[in-house]
Amino acid sequence: MLHYLPSDREPGNARLGVVVAKKLLKRAVDRNKVKRVIREQFRCCRPALPSVDLIVRLAAKPAILDKKQLADEFLELVRKLPKSVRKSPS
């Protein structure tokens, strides 16, 4: 799940929070892997994001902890942000 809140800070200054519950992924190694992948994808797409606060919360236990699949799911969530929040292409 992706929660967002528009911010009044300067554009391109998006912030990220990641929540991975111990209930869903018991091993710390797995929780940290999810966080690392999401943070890296956020770092890559941050310049294209408007000034917004994002919180990514794992809603269901992933069947397989595949880095590519996790990255693709995060990018898909970012693409689904409402147009009023996303920066229009120039």
Helices and strands as residue ranges (DSSP letters): E 2-6, E 15-19, H 28-45, G 46-48, E 52-57, H 67-79
